[in-house]
């Protein structure tokens, strides 16, 4: 993995899931890691909902049907 668990250089490569992992299993801050997990879940569900919403409305069918 790029940067290892340190996120070197200067922690610039610490992506959100890696921060979640470090908080939970390296620093044993389970409460904060739980909040991060909920944030990841909510953002993922919002993105999924938007994709479904716009995916149904923006698809062009050559036959003209919109089902």
N, CA, C, O and CB atoms as a CASP TS submission, in Angstrom:
PFRMAT TS
TARGET T0000
AUTHOR 0000-0000-0000
METHOD Language model
MODEL 1
PARENT N/A
ATOM      1  N   UNK     1       0.849  -1.168   0.000  1.00  0.00           N
ATOM      2  CA  UNK     1       0.000   0.000   0.000  1.00  0.00           C
ATOM      3  C   UNK     1       0.903   1.242   0.000  1.00  0.00           C
ATOM      4  O   UNK     1       1.960   1.262   0.630  1.00  0.00           O
ATOM      5  CB  UNK     1      -0.970  -0.008   1.229  1.00  0.00           C
ATOM      6  N   UNK     2       0.463   2.256  -0.711  1.00  0.00           N
ATOM      7  CA  UNK     2       1.249   3.477  -0.819  1.00  0.00           C
ATOM      8  C   UNK     2       1.360   4.136   0.556  1.00  0.00           C
ATOM      9  O   UNK     2       0.352   4.395   1.213  1.00  0.00           O
ATOM     10  CB  UNK     2       0.617   4.450  -1.847  1.00  0.00           C
ATOM     11  N   UNK     3       2.572   4.400   0.973  1.00  0.00           N
ATOM     12  CA  UNK     3       2.781   5.106   2.230  1.00  0.00           C
ATOM     13  C   UNK     3       2.762   4.237   3.467  1.00  0.00           C
ATOM     14  O   UNK     3       3.058   4.730   4.555  1.00  0.00           O
ATOM     15  CB  UNK     3       1.764   6.141   2.373  1.00  0.00           C
ATOM     16  N   UNK     4       2.428   2.976   3.349  1.00  0.00           N
ATOM     17  CA  UNK     4       2.358   2.114   4.522  1.00  0.00           C
ATOM     18  C   UNK     4       1.288   2.581   5.485  1.00  0.00           C
ATOM     19  O   UNK     4       0.300   3.192   5.076  1.00  0.00           O
ATOM     20  CB  UNK     4       3.698   2.065   5.224  1.00  0.00           C
ATOM     21  N   UNK     5       1.480   2.293   6.778  1.00  0.00           N
ATOM     22  CA  UNK     5       0.501   2.741   7.770  1.00  0.00           C
ATOM     23  C   UNK     5       0.820   4.114   8.328  1.00  0.00           C
ATOM     24  O   UNK     5       0.043   4.664   9.108  1.00  0.00           O
ATOM     25  CB  UNK     5       0.421   1.751   8.900  1.00  0.00           C
ATOM     26  N   UNK     6       1.959   4.674   7.934  1.00  0.00           N
ATOM     27  CA  UNK     6       2.341   6.001   8.422  1.00  0.00           C
ATOM     28  C   UNK     6       1.765   7.115   7.570  1.00  0.00           C
ATOM     29  O   UNK     6       1.597   8.236   8.051  1.00  0.00           O
ATOM     30  CB  UNK     6       3.844   6.127   8.467  1.00  0.00           C
ATOM     31  N   UNK     7       1.459   6.827   6.314  1.00  0.00           N
ATOM     32  CA  UNK     7       0.971   7.862   5.428  1.00  0.00           C
ATOM     33  C   UNK     7       2.053   8.808   4.977  1.00  0.00           C
ATOM     34  O   UNK     7       1.769   9.948   4.609  1.00  0.00           O
ATOM     35  CB  UNK     7      -0.107   8.626   6.090  1.00  0.00           C
ATOM     36  N   UNK     8       3.302   8.350   4.998  1.00  0.00           N
ATOM     37  CA  UNK     8       4.426   9.207   4.611  1.00  0.00           C
ATOM     38  C   UNK     8       4.290   9.658   3.177  1.00  0.00           C
ATOM     39  O   UNK     8       3.710   8.899   2.400  1.00  0.00           O
ATOM     40  CB  UNK     8       5.753   8.481   4.802  1.00  0.00           C
ATOM     41  N   UNK     9       4.748  10.781   2.753  1.00  0.00           N
ATOM     42  CA  UNK     9       5.400  11.842   3.507  1.00  0.00           C
ATOM     43  C   UNK     9       4.394  12.748   4.212  1.00  0.00           C
ATOM     44  O   UNK     9       3.387  13.152   3.631  1.00  0.00           O
ATOM     45  CB  UNK     9       6.277  12.665   2.588  1.00  0.00           C
ATOM     46  N   UNK    10       4.677  13.050   5.436  1.00  0.00           N
ATOM     47  CA  UNK    10       3.902  13.934   6.300  1.00  0.00           C
ATOM     48  C   UNK    10       2.422  13.570   6.335  1.00  0.00           C
ATOM     49  O   UNK    10       1.568  14.456   6.372  1.00  0.00           O
ATOM     50  CB  UNK    10       4.061  15.364   5.846  1.00  0.00           C
ATOM     51  N   UNK    11       2.114  12.292   6.322  1.00  0.00           N
ATOM     52  CA  UNK    11       0.747  11.770   6.419  1.00  0.00           C
ATOM     53  C   UNK    11      -0.153  12.248   5.274  1.00  0.00           C
ATOM     54  O   UNK    11      -1.375  12.269   5.421  1.00  0.00           O
ATOM     55  CB  UNK    11       0.136  12.178   7.747  1.00  0.00           C
ATOM     56  N   UNK    12       0.434  12.628   4.143  1.00  0.00           N
ATOM     57  CA  UNK    12      -0.363  13.131   3.026  1.00  0.00           C
ATOM     58  C   UNK    12      -1.072  12.019   2.257  1.00  0.00           C
ATOM     59  O   UNK    12      -1.964  12.294   1.455  1.00  0.00           O
ATOM     60  CB  UNK    12       0.515  13.913   2.083  1.00  0.00           C
ATOM     61  N   UNK    13      -0.685  10.775   2.495  1.00  0.00           N
ATOM     62  CA  UNK    13      -1.298   9.659   1.784  1.00  0.00           C
ATOM     63  C   UNK    13      -2.282   8.871   2.647  1.00  0.00           C
ATOM     64  O   UNK    13      -2.664   7.755   2.293  1.00  0.00           O
ATOM     65  CB  UNK    13      -0.227   8.735   1.273  1.00  0.00           C
ATOM     66  N   UNK    14      -2.691   9.446   3.774  1.00  0.00           N
ATOM     67  CA  UNK    14      -3.665   8.780   4.636  1.00  0.00           C
ATOM     68  C   UNK    14      -5.070   9.023   4.098  1.00  0.00           C
ATOM     69  O   UNK    14      -5.672  10.065   4.358  1.00  0.00           O
ATOM     70  CB  UNK    14      -3.544   9.282   6.099  1.00  0.00           C
ATOM     71  N   UNK    15      -5.574   8.078   3.365  1.00  0.00           N
ATOM     72  CA  UNK    15      -6.933   8.163   2.864  1.00  0.00           C
ATOM     73  C   UNK    15      -7.891   7.808   4.000  1.00  0.00           C
ATOM     74  O   UNK    15      -7.478   7.254   5.019  1.00  0.00           O
ATOM     75  CB  UNK    15      -7.140   7.224   1.638  1.00  0.00           C
ATOM     76  N   UNK    16      -9.159   8.129   3.820  1.00  0.00           N
ATOM     77  CA  UNK    16     -10.136   7.993   4.902  1.00  0.00           C
ATOM     78  C   UNK    16     -10.197   6.578   5.482  1.00  0.00           C
ATOM     79  O   UNK    16     -10.190   6.439   6.705  1.00  0.00           O
ATOM     80  CB  UNK    16     -11.504   8.388   4.402  1.00  0.00           C
ATOM     81  N   UNK    17     -10.257   5.527   4.666  1.00  0.00           N
ATOM     82  CA  UNK    17     -10.291   4.185   5.267  1.00  0.00           C
ATOM     83  C   UNK    17      -9.033   3.856   6.077  1.00  0.00           C
ATOM     84  O   UNK    17      -9.105   3.116   7.057  1.00  0.00           O
ATOM     85  CB  UNK    17     -10.472   3.143   4.181  1.00  0.00           C
ATOM     86  N   UNK    18      -7.894   4.397   5.676  1.00  0.00           N
ATOM     87  CA  UNK    18      -6.665   4.149   6.431  1.00  0.00           C
ATOM     88  C   UNK    18      -6.689   4.871   7.766  1.00  0.00           C
ATOM     89  O   UNK    18      -6.201   4.342   8.765  1.00  0.00           O
ATOM     90  CB  UNK    18      -5.442   4.585   5.625  1.00  0.00           C
ATOM     91  N   UNK    19      -7.249   6.069   7.798  1.00  0.00           N
ATOM     92  CA  UNK    19      -7.406   6.795   9.064  1.00  0.00           C
ATOM     93  C   UNK    19      -8.326   6.004   9.987  1.00  0.00           C
ATOM     94  O   UNK    19      -8.060   5.870  11.181  1.00  0.00           O
ATOM     95  CB  UNK    19      -7.972   8.229   8.822  1.00  0.00           C
ATOM     96  N   UNK    20      -9.412   5.483   9.420  1.00  0.00           N
ATOM     97  CA  UNK    20     -10.345   4.652  10.186  1.00  0.00           C
ATOM     98  C   UNK    20      -9.624   3.444  10.785  1.00  0.00           C
ATOM     99  O   UNK    20      -9.785   3.157  11.972  1.00  0.00           O
ATOM    100  CB  UNK    20     -11.513   4.185   9.292  1.00  0.00           C
ATOM    101  N   UNK    21      -8.838   2.740   9.984  1.00  0.00           N
ATOM    102  CA  UNK    21      -8.099   1.568  10.457  1.00  0.00           C
ATOM    103  C   UNK    21      -7.129   1.936  11.578  1.00  0.00           C
ATOM    104  O   UNK    21      -7.066   1.249  12.597  1.00  0.00           O
ATOM    105  CB  UNK    21      -7.338   0.918   9.299  1.00  0.00           C
ATOM    106  N   UNK    22      -6.376   3.014  11.392  1.00  0.00           N
ATOM    107  CA  UNK    22      -5.392   3.426  12.404  1.00  0.00           C
ATOM    108  C   UNK    22      -6.064   3.811  13.711  1.00  0.00           C
ATOM    109  O   UNK    22      -5.596   3.435  14.786  1.00  0.00           O
ATOM    110  CB  UNK    22      -4.558   4.599  11.891  1.00  0.00           C
ATOM    111  N   UNK    23      -7.155   4.555  13.627  1.00  0.00           N
ATOM    112  CA  UNK    23      -7.835   4.960  14.858  1.00  0.00           C
ATOM    113  C   UNK    23      -8.364   3.756  15.619  1.00  0.00           C
ATOM    114  O   UNK    23      -8.297   3.719  16.848  1.00  0.00           O
ATOM    115  CB  UNK    23      -8.979   5.917  14.543  1.00  0.00           C
ATOM    116  N   UNK    24      -8.891   2.768  14.898  1.00  0.00           N
ATOM    117  CA  UNK    24      -9.489   1.609  15.560  1.00  0.00           C
ATOM    118  C   UNK    24      -8.448   0.624  16.072  1.00  0.00           C
ATOM    119  O   UNK    24      -8.503   0.219  17.233  1.00  0.00           O
ATOM    120  CB  UNK    24     -10.426   0.902  14.614  1.00  0.00           C
ATOM    121  N   UNK    25      -7.508   0.237  15.232  1.00  0.00           N
ATOM    122  CA  UNK    25      -6.660  -0.901  15.561  1.00  0.00           C
ATOM    123  C   UNK    25      -5.230  -0.547  15.956  1.00  0.00           C
ATOM    124  O   UNK    25      -4.536  -1.379  16.542  1.00  0.00           O
ATOM    125  CB  UNK    25      -6.622  -1.817  14.412  1.00  0.00           C
ATOM    126  N   UNK    26      -4.781   0.644  15.656  1.00  0.00           N
ATOM    127  CA  UNK    26      -3.434   1.048  16.076  1.00  0.00           C
ATOM    128  C   UNK    26      -3.517   1.850  17.369  1.00  0.00           C
ATOM    129  O   UNK    26      -2.779   1.585  18.318  1.00  0.00           O
ATOM    130  CB  UNK    26      -2.733   1.880  14.966  1.00  0.00           C
ATOM    131  N   UNK    27      -4.429   2.840  17.406  1.00  0.00           N
ATOM    132  CA  UNK    27      -4.537   3.703  18.572  1.00  0.00           C
ATOM    133  C   UNK    27      -5.622   3.253  19.557  1.00  0.00           C
ATOM    134  O   UNK    27      -5.743   3.831  20.636  1.00  0.00           O
ATOM    135  CB  UNK    27      -4.812   5.112  18.128  1.00  0.00           C
ATOM    136  N   UNK    28      -6.409   2.236  19.206  1.00  0.00           N
ATOM    137  CA  UNK    28      -7.481   1.680  20.059  1.00  0.00           C
ATOM    138  C   UNK    28      -8.507   2.728  20.478  1.00  0.00           C
ATOM    139  O   UNK    28      -8.995   2.707  21.608  1.00  0.00           O
ATOM    140  CB  UNK    28      -6.879   1.047  21.304  1.00  0.00           C
ATOM    141  N   UNK    29      -8.831   3.632  19.579  1.00  0.00           N
ATOM    142  CA  UNK    29      -9.885   4.628  19.820  1.00  0.00           C
ATOM    143  C   UNK    29     -11.144   4.147  19.104  1.00  0.00           C
ATOM    144  O   UNK    29     -11.486   4.645  18.032  1.00  0.00           O
ATOM    145  CB  UNK    29      -9.455   6.070  19.317  1.00  0.00           C
ATOM    146  N   UNK    30     -11.825   3.183  19.700  1.00  0.00           N
ATOM    147  CA  UNK    30     -12.960   2.536  19.045  1.00  0.00           C
ATOM    148  C   UNK    30     -14.166   3.469  18.885  1.00  0.00           C
ATOM    149  O   UNK    30     -14.905   3.356  17.907  1.00  0.00           O
ATOM    150  CB  UNK    30     -13.369   1.308  19.832  1.00  0.00           C
ATOM    151  N   UNK    31     -14.369   4.373  19.818  1.00  0.00           N
ATOM    152  CA  UNK    31     -15.497   5.299  19.710  1.00  0.00           C
ATOM    153  C   UNK    31     -15.356   6.211  18.503  1.00  0.00           C
ATOM    154  O   UNK    31     -16.293   6.380  17.723  1.00  0.00           O
ATOM    155  CB  UNK    31     -15.621   6.134  20.976  1.00  0.00           C
ATOM    156  N   UNK    32     -14.174   6.795  18.359  1.00  0.00           N
ATOM    157  CA  UNK    32     -13.916   7.675  17.217  1.00  0.00           C
ATOM    158  C   UNK    32     -13.937   6.899  15.910  1.00  0.00           C
ATOM    159  O   UNK    32     -14.436   7.389  14.896  1.00  0.00           O
ATOM    160  CB  UNK    32     -12.572   8.384  17.381  1.00  0.00           C
ATOM    161  N   UNK    33     -13.394   5.689  15.936  1.00  0.00           N
ATOM    162  CA  UNK    33     -13.405   4.851  14.736  1.00  0.00           C
ATOM    163  C   UNK    33     -14.834   4.470  14.352  1.00  0.00           C
ATOM    164  O   UNK    33     -15.142   4.356  13.166  1.00  0.00           O
ATOM    165  CB  UNK    33     -12.560   3.584  14.957  1.00  0.00           C
ATOM    166  N   UNK    34     -15.703   4.273  15.329  1.00  0.00           N
ATOM    167  CA  UNK    34     -17.106   3.963  15.041  1.00  0.00           C
ATOM    168  C   UNK    34     -17.793   5.134  14.348  1.00  0.00           C
ATOM    169  O   UNK    34     -18.580   4.938  13.422  1.00  0.00           O
ATOM    170  CB  UNK    34     -17.854   3.604  16.332  1.00  0.00           C
ATOM    171  N   UNK    35     -17.500   6.334  14.790  1.00  0.00           N
ATOM    172  CA  UNK    35     -18.064   7.520  14.138  1.00  0.00           C
ATOM    173  C   UNK    35     -17.545   7.617  12.699  1.00  0.00           C
ATOM    174  O   UNK    35     -18.308   7.940  11.788  1.00  0.00           O
ATOM    175  CB  UNK    35     -17.707   8.812  14.935  1.00  0.00           C
ATOM    176  N   UNK    36     -16.267   7.342  12.493  1.00  0.00           N
ATOM    177  CA  UNK    36     -15.713   7.363  11.138  1.00  0.00           C
ATOM    178  C   UNK    36     -16.379   6.308  10.260  1.00  0.00           C
ATOM    179  O   UNK    36     -16.647   6.557   9.084  1.00  0.00           O
ATOM    180  CB  UNK    36     -14.194   7.135  11.176  1.00  0.00           C
ATOM    181  N   UNK    37     -16.646   5.137  10.824  1.00  0.00           N
ATOM    182  CA  UNK    37     -17.316   4.080  10.068  1.00  0.00           C
ATOM    183  C   UNK    37     -18.730   4.501   9.673  1.00  0.00           C
ATOM    184  O   UNK    37     -19.179   4.214   8.563  1.00  0.00           O
ATOM    185  CB  UNK    37     -17.360   2.784  10.886  1.00  0.00           C
ATOM    186  N   UNK    38     -19.419   5.169  10.567  1.00  0.00           N
ATOM    187  CA  UNK    38     -20.769   5.648  10.249  1.00  0.00           C
ATOM    188  C   UNK    38     -20.708   6.707   9.155  1.00  0.00           C
ATOM    189  O   UNK    38     -21.559   6.725   8.266  1.00  0.00           O
ATOM    190  CB  UNK    38     -21.461   6.220  11.511  1.00  0.00           C
ATOM    191  N   UNK    39     -19.721   7.583   9.209  1.00  0.00           N
ATOM    192  CA  UNK    39     -19.562   8.599   8.162  1.00  0.00           C
ATOM    193  C   UNK    39     -19.295   7.943   6.814  1.00  0.00           C
ATOM    194  O   UNK    39     -19.879   8.340   5.806  1.00  0.00           O
ATOM    195  CB  UNK    39     -18.417   9.568   8.515  1.00  0.00           C
ATOM    196  N   UNK    40     -18.420   6.943   6.788  1.00  0.00           N
ATOM    197  CA  UNK    40     -18.156   6.218   5.541  1.00  0.00           C
ATOM    198  C   UNK    40     -19.440   5.593   5.017  1.00  0.00           C
ATOM    199  O   UNK    40     -19.722   5.665   3.821  1.00  0.00           O
ATOM    200  CB  UNK    40     -17.079   5.130   5.756  1.00  0.00           C
ATOM    201  N   UNK    41     -20.219   4.982   5.900  1.00  0.00           N
ATOM    202  CA  UNK    41     -21.469   4.331   5.509  1.00  0.00           C
ATOM    203  C   UNK    41     -22.468   5.335   4.945  1.00  0.00           C
ATOM    204  O   UNK    41     -23.070   5.085   3.900  1.00  0.00           O
ATOM    205  CB  UNK    41     -22.082   3.601   6.702  1.00  0.00           C
ATOM    206  N   UNK    42     -22.653   6.464   5.620  1.00  0.00           N
ATOM    207  CA  UNK    42     -23.624   7.468   5.174  1.00  0.00           C
ATOM    208  C   UNK    42     -23.221   8.053   3.823  1.00  0.00           C
ATOM    209  O   UNK    42     -24.066   8.207   2.941  1.00  0.00           O
ATOM    210  CB  UNK    42     -23.754   8.592   6.219  1.00  0.00           C
ATOM    211  N   UNK    43     -21.957   8.376   3.652  1.00  0.00           N
ATOM    212  CA  UNK    43     -21.490   8.922   2.370  1.00  0.00           C
ATOM    213  C   UNK    43     -21.681   7.907   1.248  1.00  0.00           C
ATOM    214  O   UNK    43     -22.084   8.270   0.142  1.00  0.00           O
ATOM    215  CB  UNK    43     -20.007   9.334   2.463  1.00  0.00           C
ATOM    216  N   UNK    44     -21.393   6.645   1.526  1.00  0.00           N
ATOM    217  CA  UNK    44     -21.575   5.597   0.523  1.00  0.00           C
ATOM    218  C   UNK    44     -23.048   5.442   0.153  1.00  0.00           C
ATOM    219  O   UNK    44     -23.376   5.296  -1.024  1.00  0.00           O
ATOM    220  CB  UNK    44     -21.017   4.265   1.036  1.00  0.00           C
ATOM    221  N   UNK    45     -23.936   5.471   1.141  1.00  0.00           N
ATOM    222  CA  UNK    45     -25.367   5.338   0.859  1.00  0.00           C
ATOM    223  C   UNK    45     -25.895   6.547   0.079  1.00  0.00           C
ATOM    224  O   UNK    45     -26.726   6.384  -0.815  1.00  0.00           O
ATOM    225  CB  UNK    45     -26.154   5.173   2.170  1.00  0.00           C
ATOM    226  N   UNK    46     -25.429   7.745   0.403  1.00  0.00           N
ATOM    227  CA  UNK    46     -25.847   8.930  -0.345  1.00  0.00           C
ATOM    228  C   UNK    46     -25.382   8.856  -1.799  1.00  0.00           C
ATOM    229  O   UNK    46     -26.144   9.168  -2.714  1.00  0.00           O
ATOM    230  CB  UNK    46     -25.301  10.201   0.320  1.00  0.00           C
ATOM    231  N   UNK    47     -24.143   8.448  -2.009  1.00  0.00           N
ATOM    232  CA  UNK    47     -23.626   8.315  -3.375  1.00  0.00           C
ATOM    233  C   UNK    47     -24.404   7.257  -4.145  1.00  0.00           C
ATOM    234  O   UNK    47     -24.723   7.450  -5.318  1.00  0.00           O
ATOM    235  CB  UNK    47     -22.131   7.960  -3.356  1.00  0.00           C
ATOM    236  N   UNK    48     -24.711   6.141  -3.490  1.00  0.00           N
ATOM    237  CA  UNK    48     -25.475   5.078  -4.140  1.00  0.00           C
ATOM    238  C   UNK    48     -26.879   5.563  -4.498  1.00  0.00           C
ATOM    239  O   UNK    48     -27.373   5.298  -5.594  1.00  0.00           O
ATOM    240  CB  UNK    48     -25.555   3.839  -3.230  1.00  0.00           C
ATOM    241  N   UNK    49     -27.510   6.267  -3.578  1.00  0.00           N
ATOM    242  CA  UNK    49     -28.850   6.801  -3.845  1.00  0.00           C
ATOM    243  C   UNK    49     -28.858   7.782  -5.002  1.00  0.00           C
ATOM    244  O   UNK    49     -29.759   7.751  -5.840  1.00  0.00           O
ATOM    245  CB  UNK    49     -29.400   7.476  -2.608  1.00  0.00           C
ATOM    246  N   UNK    50     -27.860   8.651  -5.053  1.00  0.00           N
ATOM    247  CA  UNK    50     -27.774   9.607  -6.163  1.00  0.00           C
ATOM    248  C   UNK    50     -27.543   8.896  -7.491  1.00  0.00           C
ATOM    249  O   UNK    50     -28.121   9.275  -8.509  1.00  0.00           O
ATOM    250  CB  UNK    50     -26.649  10.619  -5.911  1.00  0.00           C
ATOM    251  N   UNK    51     -26.707   7.874  -7.484  1.00  0.00           N
ATOM    252  CA  UNK    51     -26.470   7.119  -8.716  1.00  0.00           C
ATOM    253  C   UNK    51     -27.734   6.429  -9.208  1.00  0.00           C
ATOM    254  O   UNK    51     -28.013   6.431 -10.407  1.00  0.00           O
ATOM    255  CB  UNK    51     -25.373   6.088  -8.499  1.00  0.00           C
ATOM    256  N   UNK    52     -28.499   5.839  -8.299  1.00  0.00           N
ATOM    257  CA  UNK    52     -29.755   5.206  -8.695  1.00  0.00           C
ATOM    258  C   UNK    52     -30.753   6.252  -9.195  1.00  0.00           C
ATOM    259  O   UNK    52     -31.431   6.034 -10.199  1.00  0.00           O
ATOM    260  CB  UNK    52     -30.355   4.416  -7.516  1.00  0.00           C
ATOM    261  N   UNK    53     -30.843   7.382  -8.497  1.00  0.00           N
ATOM    262  CA  UNK    53     -31.800   8.428  -8.873  1.00  0.00           C
ATOM    263  C   UNK    53     -31.497   8.971 -10.267  1.00  0.00           C
ATOM    264  O   UNK    53     -32.384   9.018 -11.119  1.00  0.00           O
ATOM    265  CB  UNK    53     -31.777   9.572  -7.846  1.00  0.00           C
ATOM    266  N   UNK    54     -30.269   9.374 -10.503  1.00  0.00           N
ATOM    267  CA  UNK    54     -29.916   9.950 -11.793  1.00  0.00           C
ATOM    268  C   UNK    54     -29.754   8.901 -12.876  1.00  0.00           C
ATOM    269  O   UNK    54     -29.950   9.192 -14.056  1.00  0.00           O
ATOM    270  CB  UNK    54     -28.651  10.744 -11.670  1.00  0.00           C
ATOM    271  N   UNK    55     -29.399   7.684 -12.490  1.00  0.00           N
ATOM    272  CA  UNK    55     -29.243   6.614 -13.471  1.00  0.00           C
ATOM    273  C   UNK    55     -30.555   6.276 -14.157  1.00  0.00           C
ATOM    274  O   UNK    55     -30.562   5.972 -15.349  1.00  0.00           O
ATOM    275  CB  UNK    55     -28.679   5.376 -12.810  1.00  0.00           C
ATOM    276  N   UNK    56     -31.648   6.322 -13.441  1.00  0.00           N
ATOM    277  CA  UNK    56     -32.948   6.011 -14.028  1.00  0.00           C
ATOM    278  C   UNK    56     -33.454   7.155 -14.899  1.00  0.00           C
ATOM    279  O   UNK    56     -34.192   6.914 -15.854  1.00  0.00           O
ATOM    280  CB  UNK    56     -33.961   5.702 -12.933  1.00  0.00           C
ATOM    281  N   UNK    57     -33.082   8.361 -14.599  1.00  0.00           N
ATOM    282  CA  UNK    57     -33.608   9.512 -15.327  1.00  0.00           C
ATOM    283  C   UNK    57     -32.746   9.933 -16.512  1.00  0.00           C
ATOM    284  O   UNK    57     -33.251  10.575 -17.433  1.00  0.00           O
ATOM    285  CB  UNK    57     -33.757  10.667 -14.393  1.00  0.00           C
ATOM    286  N   UNK    58     -31.499   9.598 -16.514  1.00  0.00           N
ATOM    287  CA  UNK    58     -30.606  10.077 -17.550  1.00  0.00           C
ATOM    288  C   UNK    58     -30.239   9.019 -18.590  1.00  0.00           C
ATOM    289  O   UNK    58     -29.407   9.258 -19.465  1.00  0.00           O
ATOM    290  CB  UNK    58     -29.370  10.602 -16.924  1.00  0.00           C
ATOM    291  N   UNK    59     -30.868   7.846 -18.484  1.00  0.00           N
ATOM    292  CA  UNK    59     -30.566   6.792 -19.470  1.00  0.00           C
ATOM    293  C   UNK    59     -31.451   7.001 -20.693  1.00  0.00           C
ATOM    294  O   UNK    59     -32.662   7.190 -20.573  1.00  0.00           O
ATOM    295  CB  UNK    59     -30.788   5.356 -18.863  1.00  0.00           C
ATOM    296  N   UNK    60     -30.834   6.966 -21.866  1.00  0.00           N
ATOM    297  CA  UNK    60     -31.570   7.140 -23.117  1.00  0.00           C
ATOM    298  C   UNK    60     -31.829   5.778 -23.737  1.00  0.00           C
ATOM    299  O   UNK    60     -30.899   5.007 -23.970  1.00  0.00           O
ATOM    300  CB  UNK    60     -30.793   8.053 -24.104  1.00  0.00           C
ATOM    301  N   UNK    61     -33.086   5.486 -24.000  1.00  0.00           N
ATOM    302  CA  UNK    61     -33.444   4.247 -24.670  1.00  0.00           C
ATOM    303  C   UNK    61     -33.775   4.572 -26.117  1.00  0.00           C
ATOM    304  O   UNK    61     -34.585   5.463 -26.371  1.00  0.00           O
ATOM    305  CB  UNK    61     -34.641   3.539 -23.963  1.00  0.00           C
ATOM    306  N   UNK    62     -33.171   3.875 -27.072  1.00  0.00           N
ATOM    307  CA  UNK    62     -33.335   4.162 -28.483  1.00  0.00           C
ATOM    308  C   UNK    62     -34.769   3.932 -28.946  1.00  0.00           C
ATOM    309  O   UNK    62     -35.217   4.560 -29.906  1.00  0.00           O
ATOM    310  CB  UNK    62     -32.386   3.314 -29.297  1.00  0.00           C
ATOM    311  N   UNK    63     -35.492   3.041 -28.276  1.00  0.00           N
ATOM    312  CA  UNK    63     -36.874   2.770 -28.686  1.00  0.00           C
ATOM    313  C   UNK    63     -37.829   3.866 -28.214  1.00  0.00           C
ATOM    314  O   UNK    63     -38.980   3.909 -28.648  1.00  0.00           O
ATOM    315  CB  UNK    63     -37.329   1.416 -28.140  1.00  0.00           C
ATOM    316  N   UNK    64     -37.366   4.742 -27.337  1.00  0.00           N
ATOM    317  CA  UNK    64     -38.209   5.828 -26.866  1.00  0.00           C
ATOM    318  C   UNK    64     -38.926   5.526 -25.571  1.00  0.00           C
ATOM    319  O   UNK    64     -39.530   6.423 -24.983  1.00  0.00           O
ATOM    320  CB  UNK    64     -39.202   6.169 -27.902  1.00  0.00           C
ATOM    321  N   UNK    65     -38.879   4.271 -25.102  1.00  0.00           N
ATOM    322  CA  UNK    65     -39.535   3.922 -23.839  1.00  0.00           C
ATOM    323  C   UNK    65     -38.651   4.348 -22.681  1.00  0.00           C
ATOM    324  O   UNK    65     -37.425   4.297 -22.782  1.00  0.00           O
ATOM    325  CB  UNK    65     -39.838   2.401 -23.765  1.00  0.00           C
ATOM    326  N   UNK    66     -39.263   4.765 -21.587  1.00  0.00           N
ATOM    327  CA  UNK    66     -38.497   5.253 -20.457  1.00  0.00           C
ATOM    328  C   UNK    66     -38.576   4.344 -19.235  1.00  0.00           C
ATOM    329  O   UNK    66     -38.149   4.749 -18.154  1.00  0.00           O
ATOM    330  CB  UNK    66     -38.964   6.619 -20.092  1.00  0.00           C
ATOM    331  N   UNK    67     -39.097   3.154 -19.367  1.00  0.00           N
ATOM    332  CA  UNK    67     -39.249   2.282 -18.202  1.00  0.00           C
ATOM    333  C   UNK    67     -37.881   1.898 -17.735  1.00  0.00           C
ATOM    334  O   UNK    67     -37.746   1.161 -16.758  1.00  0.00           O
ATOM    335  CB  UNK    67     -40.099   1.024 -18.521  1.00  0.00           C
TER
END
